Structure formats: C-alpha cells, structure tokens
Amino acid sequence: MSSAPVVLRTRRLTIEGKSRAGNETWFRVRELGLALDIGRCPDPLVGLHHVFITHAHLDHALGVPYYAAQRRLYRLGPGSVYVPAETLEQYRELMALHERMEGIDYPIDLIGLAPGQTRRIRKDLLVRAHRATHRVPANAWELCEMRHKLRADLADRSGEELAKMRAEGVGVEEWIEKPILFYTGDTDRRILEQSEALFEAEVLMIECSFTGEGEEERGRRYAHIHLTDLWEFADRFRNETIILTHFSLRDSPAEIHRRIAREVPPALRERILLALPEPHSRV
C-alpha cells in the first residue's frame, strides 16, 4: 500500500503522517518538531531531532536504523529516539548489529523511558511516558507545554511587592504543565479504563483498528481498540480534538468513514478527525 501522507489540523497543531494497521504508522507534529512512531522512516522525519517509538512492531519502528543512517549521511548529528524502557537494550543490540554488518558507526541517542518517567525536550515542552496496553511492551506518549505562572500563595501580593521579591532573588513563579497531545500508539480498551491523562489532553491521538460489526473479539485477541470501545467512554473525553488512527487495511477509507459517521455519539461528532485521506478525514 502506498499513499500520500494525510495532513490534519487542530486549533494549534499540524499533524502529518500515515497510519494503517500492519502497514505503516508515523506522524510528524510540525509545531513541536518531533515524530510519533517512525514507520519506514520517510524523508520528512530524518531532520527531526526527537522520535518517540511506542513499541517494536515493524509497522511502527522499522525505520530506526535508517533514521540513524540518514542523519549520519547528512551530518545532522545523532537524533534522540525514545523507546519503552524494557526494549532499550534490544534496540542497542539492533544498532550494534547494523554497525557490524555494514562496517560503519551510526551515532544515535537511544533513550528508554518507563511509565511515569518524564524528559524535558525543550524549555517549554515535556514528555511523559504512560503504559499502553498491548501484546508487547508499549508506551503511550504525553506532550505537555510548560508555562510560567505566579505562585498561588502570592496571588494577593501587589506588583510592587512582587517586584521587590524578584529583586531579592525570591522565586515568585512556578512551572505548570498543560497537556497538549496524548498519543496512544497500539493499545486496547484497557488504556481507556486505566489512564485518566488520556482524557485531559488538548489533542488525543488514539488507535481504532477495528470498526466493523462482529470484529469486537478480533480486537480483544490482538489487543487493539474497536470503535464500540470508544463509544462506551464518550462522556469522559474532555479533549478538544480526537484523532482516530491505525485503521485496518481490510476496510476502505469510505467504509471506515461511513461507519464512524453513522455511529458517532453527538457529543463527539464535532471533535473527531480520522487519519484518512480527504474527503474522509472529517465526520
């Protein structure tokens, strides 16, 4: 299957990528300058310094060695590739194997994060790992915007008092987190049962591999989400935008769009985007 990437626009983000189950999944978030999964590593991802891999299945992670090779070729320096902590040593072994086979060094910064661990990737941007519920170790990734805010205990102080405290070296502000993007990667309905953060981010990107009637058991067997799983939690989604990804190749974009448009709860209709080509990206 070969097709052009889809481009999805939310209020603040432009998200470009492809996502069909078993074929290839990758997304570039332009405003954040990072990639979510890498697929086969298309050219638009080579120049990005931060790549967040959800799990080791090849449709999501095949391109890691190629990413390192291309960055070496273009003298871009080592990129940072974040993986579930349980798989860090295996990724290191993978890169070492390529180096031995090819007789070349591939500088790459492989970083393993366990659920709950965070990393500041920019002064104003933090990533937090969450556990995704899948058949292999998998991380969901939460991106949080970091903002300065006046300390709550100083809210009643005058401007003059605050200026004096600043002059004396007293910190009057604190950092607060605003979750702007939550990306599940491959997962099943258990993440909906276990993760509160998923429902709070400004933009939620969540897989929905199966949409057809009668495919519920298939979703459970392969640890993927079925459309009806999402509808059960419809009243909990507080996200501005919900992007559904990773649809089965068994279904055409038109079939997927028709099913979702027919069944979507009214409370979600205006918030849902589909990672499908036009005219099927909106319900």
C-alpha positions as CSV (number, residue, x, y, z in Angstrom):
1,M,0.0,0.0,0.0
2,S,1.5,3.4,-1.0
3,S,-0.3,6.7,-0.5
4,A,0.5,10.3,0.3
5,P,0.5,11.3,4.0
6,V,-2.6,12.9,5.4
7,V,-2.4,16.3,7.0
8,L,-4.7,17.0,10.0
9,R,-5.0,20.5,11.5
10,T,-6.2,21.1,15.0
11,R,-6.5,24.5,16.7
12,R,-2.8,24.7,17.3
13,L,-1.1,21.7,15.7
14,T,-0.4,20.5,12.2
15,I,-0.1,16.7,12.2
16,E,1.2,14.9,9.1
17,G,1.5,11.2,8.6
18,K,0.2,7.8,7.7
19,S,-1.4,5.1,9.9
20,R,-2.9,1.8,8.7
21,A,-2.6,-1.3,10.8
22,G,0.2,-3.7,9.8
23,N,1.4,-1.4,7.0
24,E,3.0,1.7,8.4
25,T,2.4,4.3,11.2
26,W,4.3,7.6,11.6
27,F,3.3,11.2,12.4
28,R,5.2,14.4,12.3
29,V,3.9,17.2,14.6
30,R,5.2,20.3,12.8
31,E,4.9,22.9,15.6
32,L,6.6,20.6,18.1
33,G,9.3,19.4,15.8
34,L,9.0,15.8,16.7
35,A,7.8,12.4,15.4
36,L,5.4,9.9,16.9
37,D,6.5,6.5,15.7
38,I,8.7,6.2,12.6
39,G,7.2,3.6,10.2
40,R,9.8,3.0,7.5
41,C,11.3,6.5,8.2
42,P,10.1,8.7,5.3
43,D,12.2,11.7,4.4
44,P,10.2,14.3,6.5
45,L,11.3,12.6,9.7
46,V,15.0,12.5,9.0
47,G,15.6,16.1,10.1
48,L,13.6,15.8,13.4
49,H,15.8,15.5,16.5
50,H,13.2,13.7,18.7
51,V,11.4,10.5,17.7
52,F,9.0,8.7,20.1
53,I,8.6,5.0,19.4
54,T,5.5,3.4,21.0
55,H,6.6,-0.3,20.5
56,A,8.8,-2.6,18.4
57,H,6.3,-3.8,15.8
58,L,7.9,-3.1,12.4
59,D,5.0,-1.1,11.0
60,H,5.8,1.4,13.8
61,A,9.6,1.0,14.3
62,L,11.2,-0.4,11.2
63,G,12.8,2.9,10.2
64,V,15.0,3.4,13.3
65,P,18.3,2.2,11.7
66,Y,17.5,4.0,8.5
67,Y,16.9,7.2,10.5
68,A,20.3,6.9,12.1
69,A,22.0,6.2,8.7
70,Q,20.3,9.1,7.0
71,R,21.3,11.6,9.8
72,R,24.9,10.4,9.5
73,L,24.8,10.8,5.7
74,Y,23.6,14.4,6.0
75,R,25.8,15.2,9.0
76,L,22.9,16.0,11.2
77,G,24.3,14.6,14.4
78,P,22.7,11.8,16.5
79,G,19.0,12.1,16.9
80,S,17.2,11.1,20.1
81,V,15.0,8.1,19.8
82,Y,12.7,7.3,22.8
83,V,11.6,3.7,23.4
84,P,9.9,1.7,26.2
85,A,12.5,1.1,28.9
86,E,12.1,-2.7,28.6
87,T,13.3,-2.6,25.0
88,L,16.2,-0.3,25.3
89,E,18.9,-3.0,25.3
90,Q,17.3,-4.7,22.3
91,Y,17.4,-1.5,20.3
92,R,21.1,-1.1,21.2
93,E,21.7,-4.6,20.1
94,L,19.9,-3.9,16.8
95,M,22.0,-0.8,16.1
96,A,25.2,-2.7,17.0
97,L,24.2,-5.5,14.6
98,H,23.8,-3.0,11.8
99,E,27.1,-1.4,12.6
100,R,28.9,-4.8,12.4
101,M,27.1,-5.8,9.2
102,E,27.8,-2.5,7.5
103,G,31.2,-1.7,8.9
104,I,30.2,1.8,9.9
105,D,29.3,3.7,13.1
106,Y,25.8,5.0,13.5
107,P,25.6,7.6,16.2
108,I,22.1,7.6,17.8
109,D,20.9,8.6,21.2
110,L,18.6,5.8,22.4
111,I,16.6,6.7,25.5
112,G,14.4,4.2,27.4
113,L,11.6,5.7,29.5
114,A,9.4,3.7,31.9
115,P,5.7,4.6,32.6
116,G,5.7,7.8,34.8
117,Q,9.1,9.0,33.8
118,T,9.5,12.4,32.1
119,R,12.0,14.2,30.0
120,R,12.3,17.9,29.2
121,I,12.9,18.1,25.5
122,R,12.6,21.8,25.3
123,K,12.4,24.6,27.9
124,D,8.7,24.8,27.2
125,L,8.0,21.1,26.4
126,L,8.0,18.0,28.5
127,V,7.2,14.4,27.5
128,R,5.8,11.8,29.9
129,A,5.7,8.0,29.3
130,H,2.5,6.1,30.0
131,R,1.9,2.4,29.7
132,A,-0.1,1.4,26.7
133,T,-1.9,-2.0,26.9
134,H,-0.7,-4.1,24.0
135,R,0.8,-7.5,23.3
136,V,4.4,-6.3,23.7
137,P,5.9,-3.6,25.9
138,A,4.4,-0.3,24.7
139,N,4.4,3.3,25.7
140,A,1.9,6.0,25.1
141,W,3.4,9.5,25.0
142,E,2.0,12.6,26.6
143,L,3.4,16.0,25.5
144,C,3.0,18.8,28.0
145,E,3.5,22.5,27.4
146,M,5.4,24.2,30.3
147,R,4.2,27.6,31.3
148,H,5.3,30.1,34.0
149,K,2.6,31.1,36.4
150,L,2.5,33.3,39.6
151,R,2.7,31.1,42.7
152,A,-0.8,30.5,44.1
153,D,0.3,31.7,47.6
154,L,1.4,35.1,46.2
155,A,-1.9,35.8,44.3
156,D,-2.8,38.6,46.7
157,R,0.5,40.4,46.6
158,S,0.8,43.8,44.8
159,G,3.0,44.4,41.8
160,E,5.4,46.4,44.0
161,E,5.8,43.6,46.5
162,L,6.4,41.1,43.7
163,A,9.0,43.3,42.1
164,K,10.8,43.6,45.4
165,M,10.8,39.9,45.9
166,R,12.2,39.3,42.5
167,A,14.9,41.8,43.2
168,E,15.8,39.9,46.3
169,G,16.1,36.7,44.3
170,V,12.9,35.1,45.6
171,G,11.1,32.9,43.0
172,V,7.6,34.2,42.6
173,E,6.6,32.0,39.6
174,E,6.2,28.2,39.2
175,W,6.1,25.9,36.2
176,I,2.8,24.4,35.3
177,E,2.1,21.7,32.8
178,K,-0.6,21.9,30.1
179,P,-1.1,18.6,28.3
180,I,-1.4,19.4,24.7
181,L,-1.1,16.0,23.0
182,F,-1.6,12.4,24.1
183,Y,-0.6,9.6,21.6
184,T,-1.5,6.0,22.4
185,G,0.1,4.1,19.6
186,D,-1.2,0.5,19.5
187,T,-3.3,-0.4,22.5
188,D,-6.7,-1.8,23.6
189,R,-9.6,-0.7,25.7
190,R,-7.7,-1.2,28.9
191,I,-5.9,2.1,28.4
192,L,-9.4,3.8,28.5
193,E,-10.1,2.1,31.8
194,Q,-6.7,2.9,33.4
195,S,-5.5,6.2,32.1
196,E,-7.0,9.5,33.2
197,A,-4.4,11.6,31.4
198,L,-5.7,10.3,28.1
199,F,-9.0,12.2,28.5
200,E,-7.4,15.5,29.5
201,A,-5.0,16.4,26.7
202,E,-5.9,19.1,24.2
203,V,-5.4,16.7,21.4
204,L,-5.9,12.9,21.7
205,M,-4.5,10.6,19.1
206,I,-5.9,7.1,19.7
207,E,-5.9,4.0,17.7
208,C,-9.1,2.4,16.4
209,S,-8.0,-0.6,14.4
210,F,-11.4,-2.2,14.1
211,T,-14.7,-0.5,13.1
212,G,-16.8,-3.4,11.7
213,E,-19.7,-5.1,13.4
214,G,-18.6,-8.5,14.7
215,E,-14.9,-7.6,15.0
216,E,-15.0,-6.9,18.7
217,E,-13.5,-10.3,19.6
218,R,-10.7,-9.8,17.0
219,G,-9.9,-6.5,18.7
220,R,-9.6,-8.2,22.1
221,R,-7.5,-11.0,20.7
222,Y,-4.9,-8.8,19.0
223,A,-5.0,-6.1,21.8
224,H,-6.5,-3.3,19.6
225,I,-9.4,-0.9,20.1
226,H,-12.8,-1.5,18.5
227,L,-15.0,1.5,17.7
228,T,-17.6,0.4,20.2
229,D,-14.9,0.6,23.0
230,L,-14.5,4.3,22.3
231,W,-18.3,5.0,22.3
232,E,-18.6,3.4,25.8
233,F,-16.4,6.2,27.1
234,A,-17.9,9.0,25.1
235,D,-18.9,11.1,28.1
236,R,-15.4,11.1,29.6
237,F,-13.5,12.7,26.7
238,R,-12.6,16.3,27.5
239,N,-10.2,16.7,24.6
240,E,-10.7,19.5,22.1
241,T,-9.8,17.2,19.2
242,I,-9.8,13.3,19.0
243,I,-7.8,11.8,16.1
244,L,-8.5,8.2,15.3
245,T,-5.6,6.3,13.8
246,H,-4.4,2.8,12.8
247,F,-7.5,1.6,10.8
248,S,-7.5,-1.9,9.4
249,L,-6.5,-2.4,5.8
250,R,-9.4,-4.7,5.4
251,D,-11.7,-1.6,5.2
252,S,-11.6,1.2,2.6
253,P,-11.5,4.8,3.8
254,A,-15.0,5.2,2.6
255,E,-16.3,2.2,4.6
256,I,-14.5,3.4,7.7
257,H,-15.8,6.9,7.3
258,R,-19.4,5.7,6.8
259,R,-19.4,3.5,9.9
260,I,-18.0,6.2,12.1
261,A,-20.2,9.0,10.8
262,R,-23.3,6.8,11.3
263,E,-22.5,5.7,14.8
264,V,-20.5,8.6,16.4
265,P,-22.2,10.0,19.6
266,P,-23.4,13.6,19.1
267,A,-21.1,14.8,21.9
268,L,-18.1,13.7,19.9
269,R,-19.1,14.4,16.3
270,E,-17.5,17.9,16.0
271,R,-14.3,16.9,17.8
272,I,-13.3,13.8,15.8
273,L,-10.8,13.6,12.9
274,L,-9.8,10.5,11.1
275,A,-6.2,9.7,9.9
276,L,-7.6,9.1,6.4
277,P,-7.2,11.0,3.1
278,E,-9.7,13.6,2.1
279,P,-12.6,13.6,1.9
280,H,-12.8,11.1,4.7
281,S,-10.9,12.8,7.5
282,R,-14.0,14.6,9.0
283,V,-17.3,13.1,10.1
